[in-house]
Amino acid sequence: MARIIGLNRRAFIRGAGMTALAGAIGAGSAPAIAADATRAKPANGKYNFDKAYSRIGTDSIKWDRQMQRFGAANIEVGMGIADMDFQAAPCIGEALAERCSHENWGYLSNTDSLKEAIAAWSSERHGYELDPGIIQISDGVHPGLIATLNAVSPGGTKVLMNTPTYNGFYSDLRATRTQINDSEMYVDADGVYQIDWDDLEARMTPDCHAMLLCNPQNPTGNCWSEEDLLRIGELCLKHEVTVLADEIHCDFVMKGQKYTPFASLPDKDIVNNSLTFKAISKTFSLAAMKSAYFFSTNPVLLERVRAHHHPTTNTLGVVANEAAYRHGGEWFDQLLPYIDQNHDFAEAFIRERIPLIKYKKAQGTYLAWVDVTELAVAVDAAGNAEKGGFTTPEQYLESWLAENAHVQLQDGSWHGTGGANHMRMNLGAPRPMIEKALNNISEAVKNI
């Protein structure tokens, strides 16, 4: 273990290969999910993403918590929380196993090697040359966002967001005592969400100092064009609003679409009025490892934020993330088209067999934003919500789907203005699992 003791993590990660890890599988009522935790080299170099992999009994929010909420018998497929149900890329488990063989957990000295791996991924995957020197490692995107809001948006001021949007942003606003400033998007004739530009600018009042931009957008799946981003940037610069670009889903871009990093825009002044927040916790499903980062090309702005940021480092998070950045590319290259096909499958299935639900394929992310307006009417979600003490009709519909289809989707009202009559469905799962969930929903709808 001299390599680890000497803190030469790059050499340590370079030697990572594949290992056998046992999965903790508990009792549950999910016949679509078989227990198979044996890690092995993929046959013919191909990873089998159709393979069932159980997470039940691992204190998973996506599975165990939903079984606690709705009853184990009512959750056959969990599709609400935004993490994936695949066995992790083998290089991650091997790197963790090797680091764990060195049984000392003292302070970590630096994260330079991880920053270099991040910069290499940015260059190779997205064509953006990121200076490792401006990267600030954080223990999640939220701590970075909270530090930034504390730096640029005093308590009581407004934070602008295109909605519906990632529900976690609202917790960041509560933590910083800032105010919600939702600019609701609209759906065009092709079923694609568009920014209401007049409303967006009208909300850039003197008491609005920050805009939280989700790129690609969660939950709608929009991959904003360079033209869109430049227009946002110009408006924010004009009205002295700092752009906080959350680009955590940036690796999941569907066929024919493009992700444009906000920091890559051709206008230097626009870029210098922004910070970018990233992680590969979505790309490799590493949310539990608590490692993310943020950066800005504006050194003054970056230092203002750093003054509010208390960095903590999770050693295993650093090891897992660096392994993924350096050696997980082949695994992800096979996963991405699989996710794209999951979107195609779900869109076609819903169109053909669940007429009370509508879904337009997302441009990015592994999330499907489904329109349940007609289903809500069919089950009188509004009336039953009021009678049953539910906060919103969507909350009732989430419960209805669990009880009748044994599938958990996320209540769309969590995602702010524009979330009504929608549910969020996670497609980051083996296709047989998705097929089972959609079949269950189809049968439940037929029985209304």
Summary of the structure (lengths in Angstrom):
residues: 448
radius of gyration: 21.9
end to end distance: 61.9
largest distance: 65.9
contacts: 1511
relative contact order: 0.15
helix: 44%
strand: 13%
